[in-house]
Amino acid sequence: MKRMMAFLCAVSMCVTTFTACNNNSKDKPATSQTAQSGSNGEEASKVKKFSFDRESGFYDEPFKLMINHPNADAKIYYTTDGSTPDETATLYDGKGLELNDRSSEKNDLSAEMDISANNDYNVPLVKKGNVIRAVAVLPDGTKSEVINGTFFVGIDREEEYGDVPIISILTEKENLFDYETGIYVLGKTHDNWLAENPANKWADWWNHQGNYTNRGFDWERPVNVEYITSDGSEGFIQDMGIRIMGGASRGSNQKSLRLVARDEYGKKNVKYPVIPNNMMSDGSQEVYKYKSFVLRNGGNDCDYSKIRDPILQNLVVDRSFETLQYTPVVAFIDGEYWGMYTLVEDYTDNYVQNNFEGIDNENVAVIKNGSVEDGLEEDKDLFNNMYRFITTADMSLEYNYNNACTMLDMQSFADYCAFNIYIFNEDSFFKCNNWRMWRVRDIDENTPYADGKWRLMAFDTEYSTGIYKDGGDTDYDSLREAIATGEKRSYPALLFTSLLKNDEFKNMFINAMCDMRNINFEPSNVKADIEEIRPIYEKLVPDTFERFGPQWVANMWSIEEYHSSKIDQFINFMDGRYDDFMKIIKQNFALEDACDVKITSDSKSGSVLLNSVSILDLSEDFEGKYFKEIPITLKAEASDGKTFVRWECEGCEVSDENSAEATFTINGDCTIKAVFS
């Protein structure tokens, strides 16, 4: 329920500030961007920080990088492969390091082949930067913090990456590619899995187990992360932890990466607007700190458009469930090009704290796919109590439903179900996968959203919209399937079918589906969002396909193919779904044909809140389809200097024409006018 479209705001900001995107050939002194939060504690505080004489970034011509330290007797050791420097590293001679374009050099990390059961692909030479890590040692043995920098020479930033931020990740190669402990490879885990049952080798590649399918803190590795902005402004640089993220997409060559801040790495949060203009869910201010975030490969959309999840979630940013905000980035690991990613928020108890003013993460419970993801194990009882009551009590009875409303945010639940049904999500709540709910454990009546109600969190929505059907099946009745799933007493869809027995919830849900179709997924809104980010992804995705393959992807996905086949198929599904969806609602609830409803204003000023969620700007007329059997509600809000006077209606009946908040019963095609003075 983000209150601003952070993803598109971030993209728009990138486009409008593009004139300052390169720092090529600029001889800049080192700034706080190259100051590293170290992990040497008191020892590090005994010496002054030292620095490189240039900032991380892009440079047209080769240059000599100087490493400066205020103590002339300090010995400086450095590495150029991403490993952490110590006394065994190369001793700096004080004459500077010659930095050149390394892109023609042989691949190192990118040449690793043991990364997927589907890996039939030889990576071409990739773009490369110079990565320098240095540590200073004083005569008494005192060590400085490690300083880190990434310097790209001879790479045209504007031509290659536009104004998209660069994420440079530095780490020991073994952390990712060691046979036993590397998190990016099939490795020992895969060999053990095959040894247990040789027939496993015939499993689909995405079902193969490997080191990269292992989870938990034991499979987190230390890295240094630098966020390099396009205009040379200060980003951040910080030691963090890295894990592999995702489900089946862990088996892809390009894997999603979770980056997390912890005290043991130096800082427990990243205090930087990683996603520009990302407003807190409660609307109070911009999100200014992140415990963790994810570089997402696109999930099921990894080898297709890569835009489904960001676009779909952005289009429902105003609904009553949580959505993840995004910004596109380009990643390098130890100086080697690692493709474009979508940097996305990470749902945790810290996410809730950082998005809702006055809520402490220690008081937050997050349930994912039926298990406690964050919180206390006994928090499962809070969820089970809600689930058992709603699925066993008769929800048609007003008393029971009112009790259920104290446990579950009904608008959040109705919107979330409507969203997944509309986009034909084939790996969702109704498939008992990819769902989360959160609530506070101890209720605080003085803090909004700390009411103890469970609320929904949307994520991984890209296995939808006809992704593997060339954008087809727009008339697929996913609503009937959802109802049938619940009627089979399938967990957790039984919540949905139990609540449908209550007329108040059913009407809320039907209107939520209509609002999804009429407002959130209205074709011009969909196309506007896609056209906003299309140029950015078209610039970055083809090179990513060439970098990671697999072979069939690298062979086929030219810019033209990406544009016409993968993005346009997505658009075609959304257009077809818009045309077909009202018929799906009608059939499942035995309703009459939907009616055309026009909402307007005499003075083209003010706004209305439609069905408690969607805010309509009345500077333009709104037109949508709704059903006679399901009343709609409107609440008028006058613009500054204006006053609401009354409603004027044709083709419908209003509960109170003089009340700013009213219910409308539709008799046929109708017009509702808000009169202001």
C-alpha positions as CSV (number, residue, x, y, z in Angstrom):
1,M,0.0,0.0,0.0
2,K,2.8,2.4,-0.9
3,R,1.4,5.9,-1.3
4,M,3.6,6.9,-4.2
5,M,4.7,5.1,-7.3
6,A,8.3,4.9,-6.2
7,F,9.6,2.8,-9.0
8,L,8.4,5.1,-11.8
9,C,9.4,8.2,-9.8
10,A,12.9,6.8,-9.5
11,V,13.0,6.0,-13.2
12,S,11.7,9.5,-14.1
13,M,14.3,11.1,-11.9
14,C,17.0,9.1,-13.7
15,V,15.7,10.3,-17.1
16,T,15.5,13.9,-16.1
17,T,18.9,14.1,-14.5
18,F,20.7,12.3,-17.2
19,T,22.8,15.3,-18.3
20,A,25.1,14.7,-15.3
21,C,25.5,10.9,-15.5
22,N,29.2,10.5,-16.4
23,N,32.2,11.4,-14.3
24,N,34.5,10.3,-17.2
25,S,38.0,11.9,-17.1
26,K,37.1,14.0,-14.0
27,D,40.1,14.1,-11.6
28,K,38.1,14.2,-8.4
29,P,39.5,13.9,-4.9
30,A,38.4,11.0,-2.7
31,T,35.2,11.7,-0.8
32,S,33.2,9.9,1.9
33,Q,32.0,7.7,-0.9
34,T,35.3,5.8,-0.7
35,A,35.4,5.8,3.1
36,Q,34.8,2.2,4.2
37,S,32.9,1.1,7.3
38,G,35.4,-1.4,8.6
39,S,35.3,-4.2,11.0
40,N,38.5,-3.7,13.0
41,G,36.8,-1.9,15.9
42,E,39.2,-0.1,18.3
43,E,42.3,-0.8,16.2
44,A,40.8,1.0,13.3
45,S,40.1,4.1,15.4
46,K,43.8,4.5,16.3
47,V,44.7,5.6,12.8
48,K,43.3,8.2,10.4
49,K,41.5,6.8,7.4
50,F,43.4,6.9,4.2
51,S,42.1,7.2,0.7
52,F,42.4,6.9,-3.1
53,D,42.9,10.1,-5.0
54,R,39.9,9.4,-7.3
55,E,36.4,8.4,-6.7
56,S,34.9,5.2,-8.0
57,G,33.3,5.7,-11.4
58,F,33.9,5.9,-15.1
59,Y,36.9,7.3,-16.8
60,D,37.6,7.8,-20.5
61,E,41.4,7.3,-20.5
62,P,43.8,5.2,-18.5
63,F,45.2,6.9,-15.4
64,K,47.4,6.3,-12.4
65,L,45.6,5.8,-9.1
66,M,47.4,7.1,-6.0
67,I,46.8,5.7,-2.5
68,N,47.4,8.2,0.2
69,H,48.1,7.8,3.9
70,P,49.0,10.6,6.4
71,N,51.7,8.4,8.0
72,A,54.7,8.1,5.7
73,D,55.8,5.0,7.6
74,A,52.6,3.1,6.9
75,K,52.8,0.1,4.7
76,I,49.9,-0.2,2.3
77,Y,48.9,-3.6,0.9
78,Y,46.3,-3.9,-1.9
79,T,44.5,-6.5,-4.0
80,T,43.0,-6.2,-7.5
81,D,40.8,-9.4,-7.5
82,G,38.2,-8.4,-4.9
83,S,39.9,-10.4,-2.1
84,T,40.4,-8.7,1.3
85,P,43.9,-7.3,1.6
86,D,46.3,-8.2,4.4
87,E,50.1,-8.4,4.8
88,T,50.3,-11.2,2.2
89,A,48.8,-8.9,-0.5
90,T,50.8,-6.8,-2.9
91,L,52.9,-4.0,-1.2
92,Y,52.1,-0.6,-2.6
93,D,55.3,1.2,-3.8
94,G,53.9,4.7,-3.6
95,K,54.2,5.2,-7.4
96,G,50.5,4.7,-8.2
97,L,48.6,1.9,-9.8
98,E,48.2,2.0,-13.6
99,L,44.5,1.5,-14.4
100,N,43.4,0.6,-17.9
101,D,40.4,-0.9,-19.7
102,R,40.3,-4.5,-18.6
103,S,37.4,-5.7,-20.8
104,S,39.7,-7.6,-23.2
105,E,41.2,-9.6,-20.4
106,K,40.2,-13.2,-19.9
107,N,37.1,-13.8,-17.9
108,D,37.6,-15.1,-14.3
109,L,34.4,-15.4,-12.3
110,S,32.3,-15.2,-15.5
111,A,34.1,-18.4,-16.8
112,E,32.8,-20.5,-13.9
113,M,30.5,-23.2,-15.4
114,D,29.3,-25.1,-12.3
115,I,26.5,-22.6,-11.6
116,S,23.4,-24.3,-13.1
117,A,22.1,-27.7,-14.1
118,N,21.0,-25.9,-17.3
119,N,24.3,-24.4,-18.1
120,D,25.2,-25.1,-21.7
121,Y,26.5,-21.7,-22.3
122,N,30.0,-20.2,-22.7
123,V,30.1,-16.6,-21.6
124,P,31.7,-14.1,-24.0
125,L,34.2,-11.6,-22.8
126,V,32.5,-9.3,-20.4
127,K,33.0,-5.6,-19.5
128,K,35.4,-5.3,-16.6
129,G,36.4,-2.6,-14.1
130,N,39.4,-2.2,-11.9
131,V,38.7,-3.2,-8.3
132,I,41.2,-2.0,-5.7
133,R,41.0,-2.9,-2.0
134,A,43.7,-1.6,0.3
135,V,44.7,-1.7,4.0
136,A,47.4,0.3,5.8
137,V,49.6,-1.2,8.5
138,L,51.5,1.1,10.9
139,P,54.9,0.2,12.3
140,D,53.3,-0.9,15.6
141,G,51.1,-3.4,13.7
142,T,47.9,-1.3,13.9
143,K,45.7,-1.9,10.9
144,S,43.5,0.6,9.2
145,E,40.0,-0.1,7.9
146,V,40.0,-1.5,4.3
147,I,39.2,1.0,1.6
148,N,37.6,-0.1,-1.6
149,G,37.1,1.4,-5.0
150,T,35.8,0.4,-8.5
151,F,37.2,2.2,-11.5
152,F,35.9,1.7,-15.0
153,V,38.3,2.8,-17.8
154,G,37.3,3.2,-21.5
155,I,33.6,2.2,-20.9
156,D,31.1,4.7,-22.1
157,R,28.7,4.8,-19.2
158,E,26.0,6.7,-21.0
159,E,26.1,4.4,-24.0
160,E,26.2,1.2,-22.1
161,Y,24.2,1.8,-19.0
162,G,22.5,5.2,-19.3
163,D,21.9,6.8,-15.9
164,V,21.1,3.5,-14.0
165,P,23.1,3.1,-10.8
166,I,26.0,0.7,-10.6
167,I,26.2,-1.9,-7.8
168,S,29.8,-3.1,-7.3
169,I,30.2,-6.2,-5.1
170,L,33.6,-7.2,-3.9
171,T,34.3,-10.5,-2.2
172,E,36.6,-13.5,-2.0
173,K,36.1,-15.6,-5.1
174,E,35.8,-18.7,-2.8
175,N,32.7,-17.2,-1.2
176,L,30.8,-17.7,-4.4
177,F,32.6,-20.5,-6.3
178,D,34.3,-22.8,-3.8
179,Y,33.2,-26.4,-4.3
180,E,32.2,-27.0,-0.7
181,T,31.3,-23.5,0.6
182,G,30.6,-21.3,-2.5
183,I,27.0,-20.1,-2.6
184,Y,26.7,-19.6,-6.3
185,V,27.6,-23.1,-7.5
186,L,26.1,-26.6,-7.8
187,G,29.1,-27.8,-5.8
188,K,29.3,-30.5,-3.2
189,T,25.6,-30.3,-2.3
190,H,24.7,-31.2,-5.9
191,D,27.1,-34.2,-6.0
192,N,25.7,-35.4,-2.6
193,W,22.2,-35.1,-3.9
194,L,23.0,-37.1,-7.1
195,A,24.8,-39.7,-5.0
196,E,21.7,-40.2,-2.8
197,N,19.7,-41.0,-5.9
198,P,21.4,-41.2,-9.4
199,A,18.0,-40.8,-11.0
200,N,17.9,-37.2,-9.8
201,K,20.1,-36.2,-12.7
202,W,17.0,-36.5,-14.9
203,A,15.1,-34.0,-12.9
204,D,14.2,-30.6,-14.4
205,W,17.1,-28.2,-14.1
206,W,15.2,-25.9,-11.7
207,N,14.6,-28.8,-9.3
208,H,18.3,-29.7,-9.0
209,Q,19.8,-29.1,-5.6
210,G,23.1,-27.4,-5.2
211,N,25.0,-25.1,-2.9
212,Y,22.9,-22.3,-4.3
213,T,19.7,-23.9,-3.0
214,N,21.0,-23.9,0.6
215,R,19.4,-21.3,2.8
216,G,19.9,-19.5,6.1
217,F,22.7,-17.6,7.8
218,D,25.2,-20.4,7.3
219,W,25.0,-19.7,3.6
220,E,25.5,-16.0,3.8
221,R,28.9,-14.6,2.9
222,P,30.7,-11.3,3.6
223,V,31.0,-8.7,0.7
224,N,31.7,-5.1,0.2
225,V,28.9,-3.2,-1.6
226,E,29.3,0.1,-3.4
227,Y,26.4,2.1,-4.9
228,I,27.8,4.3,-7.7
229,T,25.4,7.0,-8.8
230,S,25.1,8.2,-12.4
231,D,25.8,11.9,-11.7
232,G,28.8,11.5,-9.4
233,S,26.8,12.4,-6.3
234,E,27.5,10.5,-3.1
235,G,26.2,6.9,-3.0
236,F,27.1,4.5,-0.3
237,I,29.8,1.9,0.4
238,Q,29.4,-0.6,3.1
239,D,30.3,-4.2,4.2
240,M,27.3,-6.4,4.0
241,G,26.3,-10.1,3.8
242,I,25.2,-11.8,0.5
243,R,22.9,-14.7,0.0
244,I,21.2,-16.4,-3.0
245,M,17.5,-15.6,-3.2
246,G,14.5,-17.1,-5.0
247,G,12.8,-20.4,-5.6
248,A,13.2,-22.2,-8.9
249,S,15.2,-19.2,-10.3
250,R,18.1,-20.1,-8.0
251,G,18.9,-22.6,-10.8
252,S,19.3,-19.8,-13.4
253,N,22.8,-18.6,-14.5
254,Q,22.0,-15.1,-13.2
255,K,20.9,-15.5,-9.7
256,S,19.0,-13.1,-7.4
257,L,21.1,-11.8,-4.6
258,R,20.1,-10.6,-1.2
259,L,22.3,-8.0,0.5
260,V,21.9,-7.5,4.2
261,A,23.5,-5.1,6.7
262,R,24.5,-6.4,10.1
263,D,26.4,-5.1,13.1
264,E,29.0,-7.7,12.6
265,Y,29.8,-6.3,9.2
266,G,30.1,-2.8,10.5
267,K,26.6,-1.2,10.3
268,K,23.2,-2.6,11.0
269,N,21.4,-0.6,8.3
270,V,22.1,1.1,5.0
271,K,21.1,4.7,5.6
272,Y,20.7,5.8,2.0
273,P,17.7,6.3,-0.3
274,V,18.5,3.1,-2.2
275,I,15.2,3.4,-4.1
276,P,14.6,7.1,-4.9
277,N,11.3,8.6,-3.9
278,N,10.2,5.3,-2.2
279,M,7.5,6.5,0.3
280,M,6.8,4.7,3.5
281,S,3.6,2.6,3.4
282,D,1.9,4.8,5.9
283,G,2.7,7.9,3.7
284,S,4.6,9.7,6.5
285,Q,8.0,10.2,4.7
286,E,10.5,8.7,2.3
287,V,12.1,5.4,3.3
288,Y,15.6,6.4,4.4
289,K,17.1,3.2,5.7
290,Y,17.2,-0.4,4.6
291,K,18.2,-3.5,6.6
292,S,18.4,-5.5,3.4
293,F,17.4,-5.4,-0.3
294,V,17.4,-7.8,-3.2
295,L,19.0,-7.7,-6.6
296,R,16.3,-9.6,-8.4
297,N,16.9,-11.4,-11.7
298,G,13.2,-11.4,-12.7
299,G,12.3,-14.8,-11.3
300,N,10.1,-16.7,-13.8
301,D,10.5,-13.7,-16.1
302,C,14.3,-13.9,-15.9
303,D,14.6,-15.1,-19.6
304,Y,11.7,-13.1,-20.9
305,S,10.7,-9.5,-20.3
306,K,12.0,-9.0,-16.7
307,I,9.4,-6.2,-16.3
308,R,6.4,-8.2,-15.1
309,D,6.8,-8.0,-11.4
310,P,7.9,-4.4,-11.2
311,I,5.1,-3.2,-13.5
312,L,2.4,-5.3,-11.9
313,Q,3.3,-4.3,-8.4
314,N,3.6,-0.6,-9.3
315,L,0.2,-0.6,-10.9
316,V,-1.4,-1.7,-7.6
317,V,0.7,0.6,-5.4
318,D,-2.5,2.3,-4.1
319,R,-4.2,-0.9,-2.9
320,S,-4.5,-2.1,0.7
321,F,-1.7,-4.6,0.7
322,E,2.0,-4.2,0.6
323,T,3.9,-3.9,-2.6
324,L,7.6,-3.9,-3.3
325,Q,9.2,-0.9,-4.8
326,Y,12.0,-1.1,-7.3
327,T,14.8,0.6,-9.2
328,P,16.9,-0.8,-12.1
329,V,20.6,-1.3,-11.5
330,V,23.6,-2.8,-13.2
331,A,25.8,-5.1,-11.1
332,F,29.5,-6.0,-11.2
333,I,31.1,-8.7,-9.1
334,D,34.8,-8.3,-8.4
335,G,34.9,-6.0,-11.4
336,E,33.1,-8.3,-13.9
337,Y,29.8,-7.4,-15.5
338,W,27.0,-9.3,-13.8
339,G,24.1,-7.9,-15.8
340,M,21.1,-5.7,-15.0
341,Y,19.0,-6.4,-12.0
342,T,15.9,-4.9,-10.5
343,L,16.8,-3.7,-7.0
344,V,13.8,-4.4,-4.8
345,E,12.8,-4.0,-1.2
346,D,13.0,-7.0,1.0
347,Y,10.1,-8.1,3.2
348,T,11.2,-8.6,6.8
349,D,10.2,-7.3,10.2
350,N,12.6,-4.5,9.6
351,Y,10.7,-3.6,6.4
352,V,7.6,-3.1,8.5
353,Q,9.4,-0.9,11.0
354,N,11.0,1.2,8.2
355,N,7.6,1.6,6.5
356,F,5.2,2.2,9.4
357,E,6.0,5.0,11.8
358,G,5.9,3.9,15.5
359,I,6.1,0.2,14.9
360,D,9.1,-1.7,16.4
361,N,10.4,-4.7,14.4
362,E,10.6,-6.6,17.6
363,N,6.8,-6.4,17.8
364,V,6.2,-7.7,14.3
365,A,5.3,-11.2,13.1
366,V,5.6,-12.2,9.4
367,I,4.2,-15.4,8.2
368,K,5.4,-16.7,4.8
369,N,3.7,-19.7,3.2
370,G,2.4,-20.8,6.6
371,S,5.7,-20.6,8.5
372,V,7.1,-17.9,10.8
373,E,9.6,-16.0,8.8
374,D,10.1,-13.2,11.3
375,G,9.0,-13.0,14.9
376,L,8.5,-15.6,17.6
377,E,7.6,-19.2,17.0
378,E,4.4,-18.7,19.1
379,D,3.4,-16.1,16.5
380,K,2.2,-19.0,14.5
381,D,-0.5,-19.4,17.1
382,L,-1.8,-15.9,16.3
383,F,-2.1,-16.8,12.7
384,N,-3.6,-20.3,13.3
385,N,-6.2,-18.8,15.7
386,M,-7.3,-16.4,12.9
387,Y,-7.2,-19.1,10.3
388,R,-9.2,-21.6,12.3
389,F,-11.9,-19.2,13.3
390,I,-12.5,-17.8,9.8
391,T,-12.4,-21.3,8.1
392,T,-14.6,-23.0,10.7
393,A,-17.1,-20.4,11.9
394,D,-20.1,-19.5,9.7
395,M,-19.0,-16.2,8.1
396,S,-22.5,-15.5,6.8
397,L,-23.4,-14.6,10.4
398,E,-22.8,-10.9,11.2
399,Y,-21.4,-11.6,14.6
400,N,-18.8,-14.0,13.3
401,Y,-17.8,-11.8,10.4
402,N,-17.4,-8.8,12.7
403,N,-15.2,-10.9,14.9
404,A,-13.1,-11.9,11.9
405,C,-12.7,-8.3,11.0
406,T,-10.8,-7.7,14.2
407,M,-8.3,-10.4,13.1
408,L,-7.9,-9.8,9.4
409,D,-7.9,-6.6,7.4
410,M,-10.7,-7.4,5.0
411,Q,-10.0,-4.7,2.4
412,S,-6.3,-5.8,2.3
413,F,-7.4,-9.4,1.8
414,A,-10.1,-8.6,-0.8
415,D,-7.7,-6.4,-2.8
416,Y,-4.9,-9.0,-2.6
417,C,-7.2,-11.9,-3.8
418,A,-8.6,-9.7,-6.6
419,F,-5.1,-8.7,-7.7
420,N,-3.9,-12.3,-8.0
421,I,-7.0,-13.5,-9.8
422,Y,-6.9,-10.6,-12.3
423,I,-3.3,-11.2,-13.3
424,F,-3.9,-14.9,-13.6
425,N,-1.1,-15.6,-11.1
426,E,-0.1,-19.3,-11.4
427,D,2.2,-19.4,-8.4
428,S,0.2,-17.5,-5.8
429,F,-1.8,-17.6,-2.6
430,F,-4.3,-19.9,-4.4
431,K,-1.5,-22.3,-5.3
432,C,-0.4,-22.3,-1.6
433,N,2.8,-20.5,-2.5
434,N,4.3,-17.0,-2.5
435,W,2.2,-15.4,0.1
436,R,3.0,-13.4,3.2
437,M,1.0,-11.8,6.0
438,W,2.2,-9.5,8.8
439,R,0.8,-8.0,12.0
440,V,2.0,-6.5,15.3
441,R,2.1,-8.9,18.2
442,D,1.0,-6.5,20.9
443,I,-1.7,-4.0,20.0
444,D,-1.0,-0.3,20.3
445,E,-4.3,1.7,19.9
446,N,-2.3,4.9,19.5
447,T,-0.4,3.7,16.5
448,P,-2.1,3.2,13.1
449,Y,-1.6,-0.3,11.7
450,A,-0.6,-1.6,15.1
451,D,-4.1,-3.0,15.6
452,G,-3.2,-6.6,15.5
453,K,-4.9,-7.3,12.1
454,W,-3.2,-9.5,9.6
455,R,-2.4,-7.8,6.3
456,L,-1.1,-9.1,3.0
457,M,2.2,-8.6,1.2
458,A,2.5,-9.1,-2.5
459,F,5.7,-10.5,-4.1
460,D,7.0,-12.7,-7.0
461,T,4.0,-12.0,-9.2
462,E,5.6,-12.6,-12.5
463,Y,4.4,-16.2,-13.1
464,S,1.3,-14.6,-14.5
465,T,-0.2,-12.7,-17.4
466,G,0.3,-15.6,-19.8
467,I,4.1,-15.6,-19.5
468,Y,4.6,-19.1,-20.9
469,K,1.6,-18.8,-23.2
470,D,2.8,-16.0,-25.4
471,G,0.5,-13.6,-23.7
472,G,-2.5,-15.8,-24.3
473,D,-5.3,-17.2,-22.1
474,T,-6.7,-13.8,-21.3
475,D,-10.1,-15.3,-20.7
476,Y,-8.9,-18.0,-18.3
477,D,-11.3,-18.2,-15.4
478,S,-8.8,-18.0,-12.5
479,L,-11.7,-16.8,-10.3
480,R,-13.6,-20.1,-10.7
481,E,-10.3,-21.9,-10.1
482,A,-9.7,-19.9,-6.9
483,I,-13.2,-20.7,-5.6
484,A,-12.9,-24.3,-6.5
485,T,-9.5,-24.5,-4.8
486,G,-11.0,-23.2,-1.6
487,E,-14.0,-25.4,-1.8
488,K,-11.6,-28.4,-1.9
489,R,-10.5,-27.0,1.5
490,S,-7.1,-26.1,0.2
491,Y,-4.9,-24.2,2.6
492,P,-4.9,-21.1,2.5
493,A,-7.5,-20.5,-0.1
494,L,-10.2,-21.8,2.3
495,L,-10.0,-18.3,4.0
496,F,-11.2,-16.9,0.7
497,T,-14.1,-19.2,0.1
498,S,-15.2,-19.0,3.8
499,L,-15.4,-15.2,3.6
500,L,-17.3,-15.3,0.3
501,K,-20.2,-16.7,2.3
502,N,-20.6,-13.2,3.8
503,D,-22.4,-10.7,1.6
504,E,-20.5,-7.7,2.9
505,F,-17.1,-9.3,2.0
506,K,-18.4,-10.7,-1.3
507,N,-19.6,-7.2,-2.3
508,M,-16.2,-5.7,-1.2
509,F,-14.4,-8.4,-3.2
510,I,-16.5,-7.9,-6.4
511,N,-16.0,-4.2,-6.3
512,A,-12.2,-4.7,-5.7
513,M,-12.1,-6.8,-8.9
514,C,-14.0,-4.1,-10.8
515,D,-11.7,-1.4,-9.4
516,M,-8.6,-3.5,-10.4
517,R,-9.9,-3.7,-14.0
518,N,-11.3,-0.2,-14.3
519,I,-8.5,1.8,-12.6
520,N,-5.3,-0.1,-11.8
521,F,-5.2,-2.1,-15.1
522,E,-7.0,0.3,-17.4
523,P,-5.0,-0.1,-20.7
524,S,-3.7,3.4,-20.9
525,N,-2.3,3.2,-17.3
526,V,-0.6,-0.1,-18.1
527,K,0.9,1.2,-21.3
528,A,2.1,4.4,-19.7
529,D,3.9,2.5,-17.0
530,I,5.5,0.1,-19.5
531,E,6.6,2.9,-21.9
532,E,8.1,4.7,-18.9
533,I,10.6,2.0,-18.2
534,R,10.8,0.2,-21.6
535,P,13.7,2.3,-22.9
536,I,15.8,1.5,-19.8
537,Y,15.2,-2.2,-19.9
538,E,15.6,-2.3,-23.7
539,K,19.1,-0.8,-23.2
540,L,20.1,-3.2,-20.5
541,V,18.3,-6.5,-20.9
542,P,19.8,-7.8,-24.3
543,D,23.4,-7.5,-22.9
544,T,22.3,-9.4,-19.8
545,F,20.8,-12.2,-22.0
546,E,24.1,-12.3,-23.9
547,R,26.0,-12.4,-20.6
548,F,24.1,-15.3,-19.0
549,G,22.4,-17.2,-21.8
550,P,21.4,-19.9,-21.8
551,Q,22.1,-20.5,-25.5
552,W,18.6,-20.3,-26.7
553,V,18.1,-17.0,-25.0
554,A,21.4,-15.6,-26.3
555,N,20.6,-16.7,-29.8
556,M,17.1,-15.3,-30.0
557,W,16.7,-12.2,-27.8
558,S,17.8,-9.3,-29.9
559,I,16.5,-5.8,-29.0
560,E,13.8,-6.3,-31.6
561,E,12.8,-9.7,-30.3
562,Y,12.8,-8.4,-26.8
563,H,10.7,-5.4,-27.8
564,S,8.1,-7.1,-30.0
565,S,7.9,-10.6,-28.5
566,K,8.5,-10.3,-24.8
567,I,7.2,-6.8,-23.9
568,D,4.4,-6.7,-26.4
569,Q,3.1,-10.2,-25.4
570,F,2.8,-8.8,-21.9
571,I,0.9,-5.8,-23.2
572,N,-1.4,-8.0,-25.3
573,F,-2.3,-10.1,-22.3
574,M,-3.2,-7.0,-20.3
575,D,-5.3,-5.6,-23.1
576,G,-7.2,-8.9,-23.5
577,R,-7.6,-9.4,-19.8
578,Y,-9.3,-6.0,-19.6
579,D,-11.8,-7.0,-22.3
580,D,-12.5,-10.4,-20.8
581,F,-12.5,-9.9,-17.0
582,M,-16.0,-8.5,-16.4
583,K,-17.5,-11.6,-18.1
584,I,-15.5,-13.8,-15.7
585,I,-17.0,-11.9,-12.7
586,K,-20.5,-12.1,-14.1
587,Q,-20.4,-15.8,-14.7
588,N,-19.1,-16.8,-11.3
589,F,-21.5,-14.7,-9.3
590,A,-24.5,-15.0,-11.6
591,L,-24.8,-11.3,-12.2
592,E,-26.4,-9.2,-14.9
593,D,-24.3,-7.5,-17.5
594,A,-22.0,-4.8,-16.1
595,C,-23.1,-1.2,-16.5
596,D,-21.1,1.8,-17.7
597,V,-20.6,4.2,-14.8
598,K,-19.3,7.7,-15.4
599,I,-18.1,9.9,-12.5
600,T,-17.6,13.5,-13.2
601,S,-17.5,17.0,-11.6
602,D,-19.3,20.1,-12.7
603,S,-16.3,22.3,-12.1
604,K,-13.6,19.7,-12.9
605,S,-12.2,20.2,-9.4
606,G,-12.0,18.0,-6.4
607,S,-11.6,14.2,-6.1
608,V,-13.5,11.2,-4.9
609,L,-12.6,8.1,-3.0
610,L,-14.2,5.1,-4.8
611,N,-15.0,2.0,-2.7
612,S,-12.7,3.1,0.1
613,V,-9.4,2.6,-1.8
614,S,-9.1,4.3,-5.2
615,I,-8.8,8.1,-5.3
616,L,-10.1,9.5,-8.6
617,D,-9.0,12.9,-9.8
618,L,-12.1,14.6,-11.2
619,S,-10.1,17.0,-13.4
620,E,-11.0,14.3,-15.9
621,D,-14.1,12.1,-16.2
622,F,-13.8,8.6,-14.9
623,E,-15.5,5.7,-16.7
624,G,-15.7,2.1,-15.6
625,K,-18.0,-0.9,-15.4
626,Y,-19.8,-2.0,-12.3
627,F,-22.7,-4.3,-11.5
628,K,-26.3,-3.4,-10.6
629,E,-26.3,-5.9,-7.8
630,I,-23.3,-4.4,-6.0
631,P,-23.6,-0.8,-4.7
632,I,-20.6,1.4,-4.9
633,T,-19.5,4.1,-2.4
634,L,-18.1,7.5,-3.1
635,K,-16.6,10.1,-0.8
636,A,-16.1,13.6,-2.3
637,E,-13.1,15.8,-1.4
638,A,-13.3,19.4,-2.5
639,S,-10.2,21.1,-3.9
640,D,-8.8,24.1,-2.0
641,G,-11.2,27.0,-2.1
642,K,-14.1,24.7,-3.1
643,T,-17.0,23.2,-1.1
644,F,-18.9,20.0,-1.8
645,V,-22.6,20.8,-2.5
646,R,-24.4,17.7,-3.6
647,W,-24.5,14.6,-5.9
648,E,-26.5,14.6,-9.2
649,C,-27.3,11.2,-10.7
650,E,-28.8,9.7,-13.8
651,G,-29.4,6.0,-14.0
652,C,-28.7,5.3,-10.3
653,E,-29.9,6.1,-6.8
654,V,-27.9,7.8,-4.1
655,S,-28.3,7.2,-0.4
656,D,-28.0,10.9,0.5
657,E,-27.4,13.5,-2.3
658,N,-26.2,16.1,0.2
659,S,-23.7,13.9,2.0
660,A,-20.1,13.9,0.8
661,E,-19.9,10.2,1.5
662,A,-22.7,8.2,-0.1
663,T,-23.7,4.8,-1.5
664,F,-25.0,4.5,-5.1
665,T,-27.3,1.8,-6.4
666,I,-26.8,1.3,-10.1
667,N,-30.0,0.8,-12.2
668,G,-28.2,0.8,-15.6
669,D,-25.7,2.9,-17.5
670,C,-25.4,5.9,-15.3
671,T,-23.6,9.2,-14.6
672,I,-22.7,10.5,-11.2
673,K,-21.7,14.2,-10.9
674,A,-20.1,15.8,-7.8
675,V,-21.2,19.4,-7.6
676,F,-18.8,21.8,-5.9
677,S,-19.0,25.5,-5.3
